Amino acid sequence: MAKDLHSLIRYQGWQVDEKRRALGELLRIVESLENRMHQLHEDLKSEQAAAAASPEVAGVIYGSFAQSFITERENLLDSIGKAEQKVAIAREELREAYQEQKKFEMTQEARDKKEEEERNLLEQKELDEIGAEVHRQKSRR
């Protein structure tokens, strides 16, 4: 029976690793989206500087840029929000999987300790019997 628990512990460890990898991927996605948001704001600053430098062209070009900026920013904010929700769910799943693994490990440790105590008790009993037999043989002489 104890062997089966070792298999469960290994399987649960694999599950924890998979959930950790999935969380890492989601975190990379959030980071990528946030980097894109930062780049978008840098582009806005650059366009604003260009529009200030040549106001006669800015009226035509900057308006369409501002509209596309607003749309992309809203899309990015929406994507970041959804990705962060997925991250929260993935963190919770990882926490639960880790707790399950720890539960199996603690149960196995308790079983191992009990088996060792039983072995020690049996060994002590055998040693006591040997000692008693030696004592009986010495008493007979």
Secondary structure, 3 states (H helix, E strand, C coil): CHHHHHHHHHHHHHHHHHHHHHHHHHHHHHHHHHHHHHHHHHHHHHHHHHHHHCHHHHHHHHHHHHHHHHHHHHHHHHHHHHHHHHHHHHHHHHHHHHHHHHHHHHHHHHHHHHHHHHHHHHHHHHHHHHHHHHHHHHHHC
